[in-house]
């Protein structure tokens, strides 16, 4: 879509894009542009910065705040080479700037590159959503409630905020809440749902789920921060955990954080082999495990303060 209140400039951009084979929508102002963007499935927006009533910066800001349009690349068109203007545009979520009058070759290269990147991001997002769907199906094997991971997601978000973690770290914890046990897809139901003690071979097979889960999520670039959590959330503070037997601060920090909330959630949830414990009982078990050297004692203390 081309958005510009000057009809000649708008038509020039449309003509150049149509020569490249693109289907182009147009808007003479910000309000119309927002209506079109919310209704259509756009790949890219060329947006004039200086427009009456609603300028391009505000249009961009509103588009980026809406989930439906937040991923559309936005290229600002401007006559001015103003550093402050560029910073404002980038802060609002703009992707790039083009100088007026538009250069056909530069326009063609920028548009092709940005649309190609958008397609790649959409493919990666679809891969992530497939993994989430698989993880939800796996959860239902062990839990008769709908969306059982949602409680863990909420706990991850609230405890992450309590620890003053960054938005990215909290998002990684939330994604891990869905994906940490995705590797159990390779474990037979007869073992996962077993209510009697596991054999040594069965325990070893279950331990492989963290490595399988890491391999499944490895190709998705957006999940790179989640991989250490998936692999290491069963490590122990004293080095007695798996799969690598690492100890103390060698265990990735987010894996330590996630481990605490995962244990608490497991203890307070109903499972095929157990009844749910109360929050007080679960906290007591965490404290006992910290005293035995299995959990980070400082982190357990922080979680107890958070939960009380």
C-alpha positions as CSV (number, residue, x, y, z in Angstrom):
1,X,0.0,0.0,0.0
2,X,1.2,3.5,-0.8
3,X,0.1,6.2,1.6
4,X,0.6,9.9,0.6
5,X,-1.6,12.9,0.6
6,X,0.0,14.2,-2.6
7,X,-1.7,12.5,-5.5
8,X,1.2,12.9,-8.0
9,X,3.8,11.4,-5.6
10,X,1.4,8.6,-4.7
11,X,0.7,7.8,-8.3
12,X,4.4,7.8,-9.2
13,X,5.1,5.2,-6.5
14,X,2.1,3.1,-7.6
15,X,3.3,3.2,-11.3
16,X,6.8,2.1,-10.3
17,X,5.5,-0.8,-8.2
18,X,3.0,-1.9,-10.8
19,X,5.8,-2.1,-13.4
20,X,7.5,-4.6,-11.0
21,X,4.3,-6.7,-11.0
22,X,3.0,-5.7,-7.5
23,X,-0.7,-5.3,-6.7
24,X,-1.0,-1.9,-5.0
25,X,-3.5,-0.3,-2.7
26,X,-3.5,3.4,-2.1
27,X,-4.6,5.9,0.6
28,X,-4.6,9.7,0.7
29,X,-4.4,9.9,4.5
30,X,-3.8,8.2,7.7
31,X,-7.3,7.2,8.7
32,X,-8.0,5.6,5.3
33,X,-4.6,3.8,5.5
34,X,-5.5,2.3,8.8
35,X,-8.9,1.0,7.6
36,X,-7.3,-0.6,4.5
37,X,-4.4,-2.2,6.6
38,X,-6.8,-3.7,9.1
39,X,-9.0,-5.2,6.4
40,X,-6.4,-6.3,3.8
41,X,-3.4,-8.7,4.0
42,X,-0.6,-6.3,3.1
43,X,3.0,-7.3,2.6
44,X,4.5,-3.8,2.8
45,X,3.5,-0.1,3.3
46,X,5.1,2.9,1.8
47,X,4.2,5.7,4.1
48,X,4.6,9.5,3.7
49,X,5.9,11.1,6.9
50,X,4.3,14.5,6.6
51,X,0.5,14.4,6.2
52,X,-2.3,16.6,7.5
53,X,-4.6,15.4,10.4
54,X,-2.5,12.2,11.1
55,X,1.2,12.1,10.2
56,X,3.0,9.0,9.1
57,X,4.7,8.5,12.5
58,X,1.3,8.2,14.3
59,X,0.0,5.9,11.5
60,X,3.0,3.6,12.0
61,X,2.6,3.6,15.7
62,X,-1.0,2.5,15.5
63,X,-0.2,-0.2,13.0
64,X,2.5,-1.6,15.2
65,X,0.3,-1.7,18.3
66,X,-2.3,-3.9,16.5
67,X,-1.6,-7.6,16.4
68,X,-3.0,-8.0,12.9
69,X,-0.7,-5.4,11.3
70,X,2.3,-5.3,13.7
71,X,4.5,-7.5,11.4
72,X,4.0,-5.4,8.2
73,X,7.2,-3.7,7.1
74,X,6.8,0.1,6.9
75,X,9.0,2.3,4.8
76,X,8.8,6.0,5.3
77,X,8.9,8.4,2.4
78,X,10.3,11.8,3.2
79,X,11.9,14.9,1.6
80,X,13.8,15.9,4.7
81,X,17.0,14.3,5.8
82,X,16.2,15.0,9.5
83,X,18.0,12.8,12.1
84,X,15.3,13.4,14.7
85,X,12.6,12.5,12.3
86,X,14.4,9.2,11.4
87,X,14.8,8.3,15.1
88,X,11.1,9.0,15.7
89,X,10.2,6.8,12.8
90,X,12.4,3.9,13.9
91,X,11.1,4.2,17.5
92,X,7.5,4.0,16.2
93,X,8.4,0.8,14.5
94,X,9.4,1.8,11.0
95,X,11.7,-0.4,9.0
96,X,13.4,1.9,6.6
97,X,13.4,5.3,4.9
98,X,13.3,6.3,1.2
99,X,14.0,9.8,-0.1
100,X,11.7,11.7,-2.4
101,X,11.6,11.8,-5.3
102,X,11.7,8.0,-5.4
103,X,14.5,6.2,-7.3
104,X,13.1,3.3,-9.3
105,X,16.0,1.0,-8.7
106,X,16.3,1.7,-5.0
107,X,12.6,1.3,-4.6
108,X,12.6,-2.1,-6.4
109,X,15.5,-3.4,-4.4
110,X,14.2,-2.3,-1.0
111,X,10.7,-3.6,-1.7
112,X,11.9,-7.0,-2.9
113,X,14.2,-7.4,0.1
114,X,11.6,-6.5,2.7
115,X,8.9,-8.7,1.2
116,X,11.3,-11.6,1.0
117,X,12.2,-11.1,4.7
118,X,8.5,-10.9,5.6
119,X,7.8,-14.2,3.8
120,X,10.7,-15.8,5.7
121,X,9.4,-14.5,9.1
122,X,6.0,-15.9,8.3
123,X,7.4,-19.3,7.5
124,X,9.4,-19.3,10.7
125,X,6.3,-18.2,12.7
126,X,4.3,-21.1,11.1
127,X,7.0,-23.5,12.2
128,X,6.8,-22.2,15.7
129,X,3.0,-22.5,15.7
130,X,3.3,-26.1,14.5
131,X,5.6,-26.9,17.5
132,X,3.1,-25.3,19.8
133,X,0.3,-27.4,18.4
134,X,2.3,-30.5,18.9
135,X,3.2,-29.5,22.4
136,X,-0.5,-28.9,23.3
137,X,-1.4,-32.3,21.9
138,X,1.3,-33.9,24.1
139,X,0.1,-32.1,27.2
140,X,-3.4,-33.5,26.8
141,X,-2.0,-37.0,27.2
142,X,-1.2,-36.3,30.9
143,X,-3.8,-33.8,31.8
144,X,-7.6,-33.8,31.3
145,X,-7.9,-30.0,31.5
146,X,-8.0,-27.7,28.5
147,X,-4.8,-25.7,27.9
148,X,-2.9,-27.2,30.9
149,X,0.2,-25.1,30.1
150,X,-1.6,-21.8,30.6
151,X,-1.2,-21.9,34.4
152,X,2.5,-22.4,33.9
153,X,2.7,-19.6,31.4
154,X,1.0,-17.2,33.9
155,X,3.4,-18.4,36.7
156,X,6.4,-17.8,34.4
157,X,5.3,-14.3,33.6
158,X,4.5,-13.3,37.2
159,X,7.7,-14.8,38.7
160,X,9.7,-13.3,35.8
161,X,8.4,-9.9,36.6
162,X,9.1,-10.5,40.3
163,X,12.7,-11.2,39.4
164,X,12.7,-8.1,37.2
165,X,13.7,-10.1,34.1
166,X,13.8,-8.5,30.7
167,X,10.8,-8.8,28.4
168,X,12.8,-11.2,26.2
169,X,13.7,-13.5,29.1
170,X,10.1,-13.5,30.2
171,X,8.9,-14.4,26.7
172,X,11.5,-17.2,26.6
173,X,10.1,-18.6,29.9
174,X,6.6,-18.4,28.5
175,X,7.5,-20.2,25.3
176,X,9.3,-22.8,27.4
177,X,6.1,-23.3,29.4
178,X,4.6,-24.7,26.2
179,X,7.6,-26.4,24.7
180,X,9.8,-27.8,27.6
181,X,8.4,-31.3,27.3
182,X,7.8,-31.5,23.6
183,X,10.4,-34.2,23.4
184,X,8.1,-36.6,25.1
185,X,6.5,-37.1,21.7
186,X,9.1,-39.8,21.3
187,X,8.1,-41.6,24.6
188,X,5.4,-44.2,24.4
189,X,2.1,-43.6,26.3
190,X,2.7,-46.8,28.2
191,X,5.7,-45.2,29.9
192,X,4.4,-41.6,30.2
193,X,1.1,-42.6,31.7
194,X,2.6,-45.4,33.9
195,X,1.4,-45.3,37.5
196,X,3.8,-47.9,38.9
197,X,7.5,-47.3,39.4
198,X,9.6,-47.0,36.2
199,X,12.4,-49.4,35.4
200,X,16.0,-48.2,34.9
201,X,15.6,-48.4,31.1
202,X,12.3,-46.5,31.2
203,X,13.8,-43.7,33.3
204,X,16.7,-43.5,30.8
205,X,14.3,-43.3,27.9
206,X,12.4,-40.5,29.6
207,X,15.6,-38.6,30.2
208,X,16.1,-38.4,26.4
209,X,13.1,-36.1,26.0
210,X,15.1,-33.0,26.8
211,X,17.6,-33.7,24.0
212,X,14.8,-34.6,21.5
213,X,12.9,-31.4,22.4
214,X,16.1,-29.3,21.8
215,X,16.5,-30.9,18.4
216,X,12.9,-30.3,17.4
217,X,13.1,-26.6,18.3
218,X,16.7,-26.0,17.1
219,X,15.7,-24.9,13.5
220,X,13.4,-22.1,14.6
221,X,15.6,-19.0,15.1
222,X,13.0,-17.3,17.3
223,X,13.3,-20.1,19.9
224,X,17.1,-19.9,20.3
225,X,16.7,-18.4,23.8
226,X,14.4,-21.3,24.8
227,X,16.8,-24.1,23.8
228,X,18.9,-23.9,27.1
229,X,15.7,-24.1,29.1
230,X,14.5,-27.2,27.2
231,X,17.8,-28.9,27.5
232,X,18.7,-28.0,31.1
233,X,15.5,-27.8,33.1
234,X,16.2,-31.1,34.8
235,X,19.7,-30.3,35.9
236,X,20.3,-30.2,39.6
237,X,22.2,-27.6,41.7
238,X,24.6,-30.3,43.0
239,X,25.3,-31.8,39.5
240,X,23.1,-34.9,39.9
241,X,20.6,-34.0,37.2
242,X,20.5,-34.6,33.5
243,X,21.4,-34.6,30.6
244,X,24.8,-33.0,31.2
245,X,25.2,-33.3,34.9
246,X,26.2,-29.6,35.2
247,X,26.0,-27.9,38.6
248,X,25.5,-24.5,40.3
249,X,25.9,-21.4,38.2
250,X,26.9,-23.5,35.2
251,X,23.2,-24.3,34.8
252,X,21.8,-21.5,32.5
253,X,20.0,-18.9,34.6
254,X,16.6,-19.2,32.8
255,X,16.7,-23.0,33.1
256,X,17.1,-22.5,36.9
257,X,14.2,-20.1,37.1
258,X,12.0,-22.3,34.9
259,X,12.9,-25.4,36.9
260,X,11.5,-23.9,40.1
261,X,8.1,-22.9,38.6
262,X,7.9,-26.2,36.7
263,X,8.3,-28.2,39.8
264,X,5.8,-26.1,41.7
265,X,3.3,-26.4,38.9
266,X,3.8,-30.2,38.7
267,X,3.4,-30.6,42.5
268,X,0.2,-28.6,42.6
269,X,-1.4,-30.2,39.5
270,X,-3.2,-33.5,39.2
271,X,-1.3,-36.2,37.3
272,X,-2.2,-39.8,36.4
273,X,0.0,-41.1,39.2
274,X,-0.7,-38.4,41.9
275,X,-3.1,-36.0,43.5
276,X,-2.4,-32.3,43.6
277,X,-0.6,-30.8,46.6
278,X,-1.4,-27.5,48.2
279,X,0.8,-24.5,47.5
280,X,2.2,-24.7,51.1
281,X,3.1,-28.4,50.7
282,X,4.8,-27.7,47.3
283,X,6.8,-24.9,48.8
284,X,7.9,-27.1,51.6
285,X,9.1,-29.7,49.2
286,X,11.1,-27.1,47.2
287,X,12.7,-25.9,50.4
288,X,13.6,-29.5,51.4
289,X,15.1,-30.1,47.9
290,X,17.2,-26.9,48.2
291,X,18.4,-28.1,51.6
292,X,19.4,-31.4,50.0
293,X,21.4,-29.5,47.4
294,X,19.2,-30.2,44.4
295,X,17.9,-26.6,43.8
296,X,19.4,-23.1,44.0
297,X,18.6,-22.2,47.6
298,X,18.6,-18.4,46.9
299,X,16.2,-18.8,44.0
300,X,13.9,-21.1,46.0
301,X,13.8,-18.5,48.8
302,X,12.9,-15.8,46.2
303,X,10.1,-18.0,44.9
304,X,8.8,-18.7,48.4
305,X,8.7,-14.9,49.0
306,X,6.9,-14.4,45.7
307,X,4.3,-17.1,46.5
308,X,3.5,-16.1,50.0
